[in-house]
Amino acid sequence: MPYQPHVTVAQGLSQLQAEQLLIELQNETYDLTATITEVAIEHILENGDSVVLATIGLGERDEN
């Protein structure tokens, strides 16, 4: 399977650590450009493998 760029949010952090990280990151300025077409919710197993629990497609919906 080819590598897919991804963003991991707060993996392995306690709720307090995640909240502190959020405060720190809100004080930074970022200049990023990307097109996100889907969001995958994954469960990371103890051996480092992941199981995709859900994939949410993003973008325009065809209303017809």
KAMO-V891595 format. One record per residue. N is the residue number from 1. RES is the residue in one letter. PSI is psi in degrees with one decimal (* if undefined). Layout:
<<N:RES:PSI> <N:RES:PSI>>
//
This chain:
<<1:M:130.0> <2:P:152.1> <3:Y:135.7> <4:Q:122.4> <5:P:144.5> <6:H:166.2> <7:V:125.4> <8:T:129.3> <9:V:114.8> <10:A:31.6> <11:Q:127.6> <12:G:6.8> <13:L:149.1> <14:S:168.9> <15:Q:-41.6> <16:L:-44.9> <17:Q:-41.3> <18:A:-41.0> <19:E:-40.1> <20:Q:-39.9> <21:L:-42.3> <22:L:-45.6> <23:I:-44.9> <24:E:-43.9> <25:L:-30.4> <26:Q:-19.8> <27:N:-0.2> <28:E:160.1> <29:T:132.0> <30:Y:141.7> <31:D:91.5> <32:L:143.6> <33:T:126.4> <34:A:157.6> <35:T:118.1> <36:I:120.7> <37:T:-19.5> <38:E:158.5> <39:V:129.1> <40:A:132.2> <41:I:119.3> <42:E:150.3> <43:H:121.7> <44:I:122.8> <45:L:163.3> <46:E:-29.9> <47:N:3.1> <48:G:-13.8> <49:D:163.1> <50:S:151.7> <51:V:122.4> <52:V:119.2> <53:L:-33.4> <54:A:149.6> <55:T:128.6> <56:I:114.2> <57:G:141.8> <58:L:152.4> <59:G:-169.3> <60:E:140.9> <61:R:140.9> <62:D:110.0> <63:E:-6.6> <64:N:*>>
//
